Amino acid sequence: MSLSLIGIILVQAYYINNSVQNKEEQFTFNVKKALTYTSNAVEEREYDKYVKELEELLAVGVQPDSSAIRTITVFRQIDNANEIIIYNNGILEENYKIPSFIDISLDSLNFSRFTNKTEKRIVSNEDLDGSLKINSSETFENVLSMDKLDKEVFESHYREQAKSTPIHHRVNKNEIEQLLTNKLAEDGITIDFEFAIYANDLATKVQSENFELGENSTIGVPIFRDQSNESNFRLYVNFPERQKFILSSLIGVIILSIVFTSIIIIAYFSALYQLNNQRKISQIKSDFINNMTHEFKTPIATINLALDAIRNPMIISDEDKVKRYLKMIKDENKRMHAQVENVLRISKLEKNELNISKERIKLHDLIEDAVSHIELIVEDRKGYIKTNLDAAKSSVLANEMHFTNVIVNILDNAVKYSDKEPKIDVYTENVGNNIFLKIKDQGSGMSKSVQKRVFEKFYREHTGDVHNVKGHGLGLAYVKRIVEDHQGFITVESEKGKGSTFIIKLPLIS
């Protein structure tokens, strides 16, 4: 059971830890995706703005500083025909010197624009010589067109110029924040974040107010890359409530796992408790049977001896001896009957079948009646019982017989557990609307652990192999049940070797 329980707990812990790691990885992936999107969006916005401004400038008719015309002629023979297709392609390269649109140290930059016109002719072989004349003064179409190589050259030139621009002139905080917020929201990340752009590991002006660069909590990607796809700038973001957000997505699974694992743990320890409790109950029952057997053995033996004596012809004719033995038999029989009644009384109390009728009675009268039952035994052992009935009011609602038995049981225990002559003091006092009854002895006392269990049914203090005190562990259990049935409380104060004091608190009636 223990190995299975440990295994279940470890499997649950592994599963939860693995789920948290997966969520961490998914979170990091989504954040990097949002950062990459933001970086690309900012770069594209800057590039588009540059190109747009350039096109607007050229559209107003800026004159080129220089120009050159290049012509290309391509001949192609038509299959099975006495004709040839001639392609004439005239390319006009216009060189401009224009103001810089980017905040850099240069006042202007050079830019080349290409315009072209392609002409297709079909001629016969006879007219081939005349078709080679190219009119370089032909009008070209005003179309800004760049092939792939030209575009790469332009972008390279643009990136080199942009690198010299201060970062806070190229992008602002609001743009970064808006792009990140929208992209993160698409993946369900709606918690607060802090961001910043760093240049060569140094903070720039583009950052949120509370950003802190952390080695483990911050995620970053490059921004404003050059033609080599490298950059001195990095866009960073961190999330103050990252761990809380990740755990919140797993909170349902974690709670269910904890609940079910707790149920298993509780059931496990409950099973152990029940097993241990059953073992104790079995031991208590064995002790009870042994004690009960011992209690019955002596009376039965006494009765048998008395009966054997009566059958003796010499005794049966002696009326005094016969009466003596008959009284002995009656007393022993009464003693056994009392033991049985004690057990049955406790059983009925446990089942709430004991009908206890209560009436107005003075507690001092019950105390004096109980003392009279024990007084002769105490005097026989050279001890004493002193009563200090100081309570001015002692009227309580109680059952005379049962509450007298309560006091007798406590006094009887005081006598039993006094190794020497019993010395018992009985006190009463009024506190508010209650009366307190204290029975103090100078017997062997009890330890703290015994005090906690002394009112349990069948419980008796272990004394090793010494069984010098008879009993079944039922007396104080009966006392506690009767006192509680009278809306009272009973406690014990004791110290090993220095005696015990039982305190009963009962409500007064007017």
N, C-alpha and C positions, 0 to 999 in steps of 0.2 A: 504493500500500500504506500509506504513512504517513497520507494523508488518510482512508482507510478505517478505520485503527486509531484515529486521533483521534476520528473520528465515532462509532465503536462505544463508546469510553470515555465520550464526552460523553452518548450516549444512555443508557448504563447509569447514569451519575451522575445524569442527569435523572430517570430512572425511580425510582431509590432515594430521591432527595430528595423526589420527588412522593409516594411511598409513605409516607415518614416524616411529611410534612405531613398526609396524609390520616389517618394514625394519631393524630397530635397533635389534629386536629380532632375525630375520633371520641372520643378520650379526654376532651377538654374537654367535649364534648356529654354523655357519660355521667356525668361528675362533676357538671355543672350539674343534670342530671336527678336525681341522687342528693341534691344539696343542696336542690333545690326540694321533693322528696318529704319530706326531713327537716324542712324549714321548715314545710310544710303539716301534717305529722303532729304536730309540737310544738304548733302553733296549735290544731289540732283537739282534741288531748288536753286543752289548757288550757280551751278553750271547753266541751267536753263535761263536764269536771269542774265548771265553774262552774254549768252548767245543772242537772246532777245534784244538786249541793248545794242549789240553789234549790228544786228540786222536792221534795227530802226535807224542806226547811224548811216549805214550804207544806203538805205532806201531814200534818204533825203538828197542823194546825189553828191556825195563826197568824191572829189576828183582824185584819181590815182596819181601817185608820184611818178610811176613808171609803168610801162606795159610792154608786153612782147607777144608775138604771135608764133605759134608752132603749128605746122600742118602735117597731117599723116594721110597717106594715100594707100588704099588696100585694093588689090586686083583679085577678082575671083572668076574663073572660067565656068560658064553655064554648061552643064552636061549635055552632050549631043546637040549643041547649038553653036552657031557662028557668032556668039555674042559674049561679051564680058561685062560683069558688074563691077563698077568702080565706086569705092567708098571714100569720100573726101571729108576729113574731120579737122576742123580748124579750132584750136584752143587759144583763147586769149587769157594771159596771166596778167592781172592788174595788182600792183603793189601799193598798199595804203599805209600811211603813217597817221594813226588815230590816237585820241586821248585814251588813257588807261581807265577802264571802268572799275578797277579794283584798287582799293586803298593801299597803294604801294609807293615806294620811293621814286619810281619812274613816272615822268610826266606823260609819256606816250609809249605806244608799242607798234610794231610792224605787223601787218597782216596781208596775206595774199588771197585774192579772190579769182576763181576760175569761171569763165563762161565759155560755152562752146556751141558749135552748130555742125551737124552731120548732114552731108549731101550724098544721095544715092543716084547713080547714073547707070543706064544700060546702053552700051554702044556696040557696034559691030567691029569686027577686026579691022575694017578699012578705016574707021574713024578713031582708032585707038590713039594715034599720035596727037590729035587735037584735043583729046579729053584730059590730057595731063596738065593742062593749064589750070592753076589754082588762083582764084582771085582773092588775094590777101586782104582786100579792103571790104569784103562782104560784111554785112551787119550781123553781129552775133546776138543770140537770145540773151536777155537779162535774167539769167537764172543762176542763183547761188547754189552750186552743187559741188559736193565733196565726196570723193570715193573713200573707201575704208582707210587707206593710207593717209590721205589728206586729213581725215577726221582725227586720226591718232596724233598726227603732227600738231593739229590745232589744240587738242585736249592737253597734250604734253606742255605746249606753250602756256596754256591757261593755268595749269596746275603749278608750274614754276612761278608764274606771276602771283598766284593766290597764296603761296607759301609765305610770302613776305607781309601779308596782311594780318594785323592783330586779330586774335581769335574772337574778341568781343564785337568786332565789326563784321564778322562773317556770320555769326549766329547769336541769338539772344536766349535768355532763360525761359521765356514764355513759350517759344517755339519748341525747345527741347521737352519741356514739361508736358505740353499738349500732345506732342507725338507719342511720348512714352505712355502717358495716361490712356490714350485711345488704344494703343497696341496692346498694352498689358490687360486692359479690360476685355479684349477679345478672347483672351485665355483665362478669364475669370479671376485675374489678380487685381483686386480693387483696394488694396491696403495702401497706406501712405508710404512714400519713398522719398529719399534724398538723392540728388545727383550732382555731378560736377564734371568739368573737362579739365584735364591735367596736361601740361606741356612739359615733356621730359621730366615726369614725376614731380612737377611743381604745379601748385594750384593756380588756376586762372580766374578771371572775373566772372566767368560763366559757371555759376554753381548756386545751389539752393542754400538757404540760411544755416541749416543745422547739419550739413554734410560732414561726415568724418570718414576718413579713409581707413578701413580695417582690412587686415590681411585675409581673414577667413570669411568676412561677411559682405565684402564688396565685390561686385562683378563689373568687368569692363571690356570694351571693344575699341579698336582704333577708329578714328574719325578724321576726315579730310586727308585721305591717302594720296600719295603722289603717283607718278606714272609707273613706279616700281611696286606699287601696292603697299607702300610703307608709309608710316606717319609718325610724327613726333607727338601727336595729340591722342589722348584716350578719353573716351566717355565712360564715366563710372556711375554706378547706382548702388545704393544699399537700402535695406528695408528694416527699420527699427523693430517692427513686429513680425519679422519673418518666421521665427520659430512658432509663435502663437498661431499664425495663419496656417502653417503646415500642419500643426497638431489639430487645429480646428476641423480640417477636412477628414481627420481620422478619429475625431473624438467619439463618434458613435461606436465604431469598432472597438476602440480602446476601452470605453465604458462597459460595453457588453462583455469583452474579454475579462476585465477586472471583476465584473459582477459574477460571471459564471465561475471564474477561477476562485473567487472568494467563497461561493457556495460550496465548491468542491472542498476547499480548505476547511470550511466550517463543518461540513459533513464528516470530513476525515477526523478532525479533532473531537467532534461529537461522538463518533464511533469509538475513538480511543477512550473518551470520558466514560461512555456507557460500559465499555469492556472493563475499565478499571473500577467503575462503580459497582458493576455486577460482582466483580471479584471481592470488593469490600463487603457487599451485602451477603455474599456467600459466607465470608469469614464471620460476619456478625451473626448470621443465622446459626452457624456452627457453635459460636461462643454462647449464643442464647440457649441452644439446646443443651449444651454442656452445663451451663449455669442452672437451667431449669431442672435438669436431671439431678444435679447436686442438691438443689433445694427440695426436691421431692424424695430423694434417697433417704435423708435423715428422718423425716417424719414417718415414712413407710417402715423404716427399720425400727423406729421407736414403737410404732403401733404393733408390729409383729412381736416385738419383745414383750409388750404389755399383754397381748393376747396369749402368748405362750405362758406368761406368769399366771394369768387368770385361770388357765386350764390346769395349772398345778393343783392337785387336791389339797395341799397344805395352805395354798393362798386363797382358793375359792371359798373356803370356810371362814376366812378372815374378812369380815365386811368392810373394815376400814381400808385394807389394802386393795380390795376389789374396787371400791369407790375411787381410791387414789389412781389406780391404773385406768379406770374408765374416764376419769377427768383428763388424764394424760392423753388417752386416745382422742377424746373430744378436742382438746387443745391443738393436737397435731393435725387433726382433720380440718379444724378451723384455719390453721396456718396454711394448709394446702389450698383450701377454698379461697383464701385471701389472695394467694399467688395467682390462681386462675382468674379471679375477678379482676385483678390488676391488669392482666394481659387482655382480657375481654374489654375492659374499660378503654384502654388505649386503642384497640381495634375499632370500637364504636366511635371514638373521637375522630379517628382518621376518616371514617365514612360519614361523619356528621349525623350519626344515628343516636347519639347520646342526648337525651332530653334533659336539659338543665333548667329547672325552674328557679327563679330568683325572687328574693324578697328583701325588704329593708331590714338590715341587721347591723349591729355594732361590731366593728372589726376587733375591738379590744376583747369582746366576749369570745370570739373565735380563737384569738391568740391564747387566752387563759385556758380554754378547753383543750387546745392542742398541747400546751405546755404540760397539762395534767397527764396526758397520755405518755409523755416521754420522761417526766420528772423522776419516776421511780428508777428507771434504767440509768439515768444520769447519776442519781444519788448512789446507786449500787456500784458505780465506777468511780466514786469519790469526786464527782464533778459538781457543776452547778449550772443553773439557768437563771439569769437575772433579767427581769423585765423593766424597761424604762418607757412606759406608755405616756409620752409627753403630748400627744396630739389632743387638742381641745375638742375637735370634732372627729368622730370615727364611724359615722353612719354611712354605709355603702349598700349598693344593690348587689346581693350575692346569694349563692346557694350554700347553705350552712354546711352540709355534708362534704361537698366537693372542696370548698375553700378551706375547711378544717383539714382535709386530707393534704391540701397543698402545703399548709404550714407544718403539719406532722412530717411530711416527706422531707422538707428542708431541714427540720430539727433532727430527724432520724439520720440524714446524711452527715450532719455535724457531729453526731455521736459516733457513727461508723468510721469516719475519717479522722478521728482524734486518736493518735497513737497512745497518748497518755490519758489522764483524767479529762473528760470533756468540759470545756469552759465556753458557755454560750451566753451571748447578750442579745436581747431583743429590744429594738427601739421603734417608736412611731413618732411622726411629726407631721404637721400640716404645712403644705407649701401651696399657696393659692387655693384653688378649688380641688386639690388633690391631697391624699394621705399617702405617706411613704412608710413602708414597713421594712426594717433592716434587721436581718438575722446574721450576727457575726459570731464566728467560731475561731478557735486558735489551733485548728487541726493541721493536717499536712499541706493544705493549699493545693494549688494547681498552676501549671505553666500557662503562658499566653495561648499556645496552640490548643490546649485542652479547653480553655475558657471559650474559644470560638465554637467548639463542638459539643459542649457539655449538655446542651438542651436537645441534641439529636437523639432520635429513637434508637435504642439498642447500643448507643455509644457508651463505652467504658474505657477509662484510661488504662493503657497497657502498663502492667507492672511486672513484666517478665514471667517467671515461673511462680511468683508469689501470688496467691489468691486468698488473701486474708480478709477481704471484704466481699460479702455476698451481695448479689443483686443481678438484675437483668438489663440495666441501662434503660429502664422504662420510667422510673420515678420522676426525673427532671423533665422528660418529654411530656409527661402527664401534667406536671406543674405548669409548664409554659403554655400548653393548650388551654388549661382551665383559666389561667390569668388573662390570656388574650380574649377568651370568651367573655370575660368580665370587663372588656374594654380597658385592660390594664397592660402594663409593661413589666418585664422582669429582666434584670441584668445581674452580672456577678463581677465582683472585684476581688482579685486574689493574687497571692504571691507564694511561690513554692516555699514550703516550710514555715510560712507565717500565717496560715489560716485563710479563710474566705469570708466574704460578706455578700449575701444575696439581698438585692433591693427590689421591692415590689412597689409599683406606683398604681394607685387606684383612684378613680374619680369619686368625689364625695357627692352625697345627695342631701338636699335641704330638708 
